[in-house]
Amino acid sequence: MKVLCDIYRSPRKEEMYLYVDKRDGTSKVPENLLQLFGKPQHVTTMLVTPEKKLARADANKVLNEICECGYYLQMPPLADSEMNAIAAQNSKLQR
């Protein structure tokens, strides 16, 4: 499977991106998500295949989400302080 994706960034949240099938645009993205996301700002158009290396997302997951939901939302990475708080609560992680 391969999908020609338009990738948009959020003007409201740093490092939040929305991947959609170019043919559908943002028509399948829920309105409440678009309100939270802000007016999508087009970044690029890219052919996503299962073999494609993406910086912060798994290509298979992107393709599956687009197929099932009509979009893939890439959330910003957790800040180091947030990760430290999570690690402190998890007894299985080495400190």
SERO-4910 file (N, C-alpha, C, O; in steps of 0.05 Angstrom, whole numbers):
BEGIN
 pado doro    nc1    nc2    nc3   cac1   cac2   cac3    cc1    cc2    cc3    oc1    oc2    oc3
  Met    A     17    -23      0      0      0      0     18     25      0     39     25     13
  Lys    A      9     45    -14     23     71    -14      2     93    -17    -18     89    -30
  Val    A      8    115     -4    -10    138     -4      5    164     -9     26    168      4
  Leu    A     -5    180    -28      6    206    -32     -6    224    -10    -30    230    -11
  Cys    A     10    233      8      0    248     32      7    278     30     29    286     21
  Asp    A    -12    294     38     -7    322     45     -1    323     74    -16    310     90
  Ile    A     19    337     82     27    339    110     24    369    119     34    387    106
  Tyr    A      9    372    140      3    399    151     14    402    179     15    382    194
  Arg    A     23    426    186     31    431    213     10    448    227     -4    463    214
  Ser    A      9    446    253     -9    461    269      3    488    275     26    490    284
  Pro    A    -12    510    272     -2    536    280     -4    540    311      7    559    322
  Arg    A    -19    522    324    -24    525    353     -5    509    370      1    516    393
  Lys    A      5    486    359     21    468    376     46    461    360     45    449    339
  Glu    A     69    469    372     95    463    359     99    433    355     93    417    373
  Glu    A    108    425    332    115    398    324     91    379    324     94    355    327
  Met    A     67    390    319     43    373    315     37    374    285     34    395    273
  Tyr    A     34    350    273     30    348    244      6    330    238     -1    311    253
  Leu    A     -7    336    216    -30    321    206    -24    310    179    -17    325    161
  Tyr    A    -25    283    176    -21    270    150    -48    262    139    -64    250    153
  Val    A    -54    269    114    -79    262    101    -74    253     73    -53    260     60
  Asp    A    -92    237     62    -90    229     34    -95    254     17   -114    268     21
  Lys    A    -77    259     -2    -79    283    -19   -106    285    -33   -116    307    -36
  Arg    A   -117    262    -40   -142    262    -55   -165    272    -37   -184    285    -47
  Asp    A   -164    267    -11   -186    274      7   -181    301     21   -200    313     31
  Gly    A   -156    309     23   -150    333     38   -158    329     67   -155    307     78
  Thr    A   -168    350     80   -175    348    108   -205    342    111   -216    345    133
  Ser    A   -218    333     90   -247    328     91   -255    306    111   -278    306    121
  Lys    A   -237    288    116   -243    265    135   -234    271    163   -238    254    181
  Val    A   -222    294    168   -212    301    195   -236    312    210   -250    330    201
  Pro    A   -242    302    234   -264    312    250   -262    342    255   -240    352    260
  Glu    A   -284    355    254   -285    384    258   -273    393    285   -259    413    286
  Asn    A   -279    378    306   -269    386    332   -238    384    333   -225    399    347
  Leu    A   -227    364    319   -198    362    317   -186    386    302   -166    397    310
  Leu    A   -199    393    280   -189    416    265   -190    442    281   -173    459    278
  Gln    A   -211    445    298   -213    468    315   -189    469    335   -178    491    339
  Leu    A   -183    446    347   -160    445    365   -133    448    351   -115    461    361
  Phe    A   -131    437    327   -107    437    311   -101    465    301    -77    473    299
  Gly    A   -121    480    294   -118    507    282   -119    504    252   -121    481    241
  Lys    A   -117    526    238   -117    525    208    -92    510    198    -70    520    202
  Pro    A    -96    487    186    -73    471    176    -56    487    157    -65    499    138
  Gln    A    -30    486    162    -10    499    145      5    478    129     20    462    141
  His    A      2    478    103     14    457     86     45    459     88     57    480     85
  Val    A     57    435     93     86    434     95     98    421     70    116    432     58
  Thr    A     86    398     63     97    383     40     77    362     30     58    356     44
  Thr    A     83    351      8     68    328     -3     89    306     -7    111    310    -17
  Met    A     82    282      3    101    260      3     87    233     -2     65    229      7
  Leu    A    101    216    -18     91    189    -22    100    172      2    123    169      7
  Val    A     80    162     17     86    145     41     82    116     33     60    109     25
  Thr    A    102    100     37    101     71     32    110     58     58    121     71     76
  Pro    A    104     32     61    112     18     86    142     19     91    151     18    114
  Glu    A    158     22     70    187     22     73    198     50     79    221     54     86
  Lys    A    181     71     76    190     98     79    199    104    108    185     97    127
  Lys    A    222    116    111    232    125    137    221    153    143    227    171    128
  Leu    A    206    155    164    196    181    173    210    189    198    218    172    214
  Ala    A    213    215    203    228    225    225    217    216    252    231    206    269
  Arg    A    191    220    256    179    214    283    154    197    281    138    198    300
  Ala    A    151    183    260    127    166    258    134    140    243    153    139    228
  Asp    A    119    120    249    122     94    235    105     94    210     80     99    212
  Ala    A    116     90    187    102     92    162     78     73    161     57     80    151
  Asn    A     81     48    171     58     30    172     35     41    188     12     38    180
  Lys    A     41     53    211     20     64    228      7     88    214    -18     90    215
  Val    A     22    104    201     11    127    186     -8    117    164    -30    127    162
  Leu    A      1     97    149    -16     86    127    -42     73    138    -63     77    127
  Asn    A    -39     58    160    -63     45    172    -83     66    182   -107     63    178
  Glu    A    -73     86    196    -91    107    207   -105    122    184   -128    128    186
  Ile    A    -90    128    163   -103    142    140   -124    125    128   -145    134    120
  Cys    A   -118     99    125   -137     80    113   -162     77    131   -185     78    120
  Glu    A   -158     75    157   -181     70    175   -196     95    183   -220     95    185
  Cys    A   -181    117    188   -193    141    199   -194    164    180   -210    183    183
  Gly    A   -177    163    159   -176    185    140   -154    205    146   -151    225    131
  Tyr    A   -139    201    168   -118    220    175   -100    206    196   -107    186    208
  Tyr    A    -76    218    199    -58    210    220    -48    235    234    -39    254    221
  Leu    A    -51    236    261    -42    259    276    -16    252    290    -15    234    306
  Gln    A      5    267    283     31    263    296     33    283    319     33    308    314
  Met    A     34    273    343     36    290    366     65    299    371     83    286    363
  Pro    A     68    322    385     95    331    391    109    311    411     95    298    426
  Pro    A    135    310    410    149    292    429    145    303    457    142    327    461
  Leu    A    146    285    476    144    293    504    170    308    512    192    300    504
  Ala    A    167    328    528    191    343    538    206    325    557    194    307    569
  Asp    A    231    330    561    248    314    579    236    314    607    237    293    620
  Ser    A    226    336    617    215    337    644    190    318    646    186    305    667
  Glu    A    174    317    625    151    300    624    160    270    624    148    254    638
  Met    A    181    264    609    191    237    608    203    229    635    199    206    643
  Asn    A    217    247    648    228    241    674    206    235    694    209    218    711
  Ala    A    184    250    693    161    245    711    149    218    706    142    204    725
  Ile    A    147    210    681    136    184    674    155    162    684    146    142    695
  Ala    A    181    166    679    201    146    687    201    143    717    205    121    727
  Ala    A    197    165    732    197    163    761    174    146    772    176    135    793
  Gln    A    153    145    757    129    130    765    131    101    757    114     84    765
  Asn    A    149     94    739    151     67    728    174     52    742    198     58    737
  Ser    A    168     34    758    188     19    773    205      1    756    226     -8    765
  Lys    A    197     -5    732    211    -23    714    234    -10    699    251    -23    688
  Leu    A    233     17    698    254     32    683    278     36    701    275     41    725
  Gln    A    302     33    690    326     39    705    329     69    709    322     85    692
  Arg    A    340     76    732    344    104    737    373    110    739    381    133    743
***
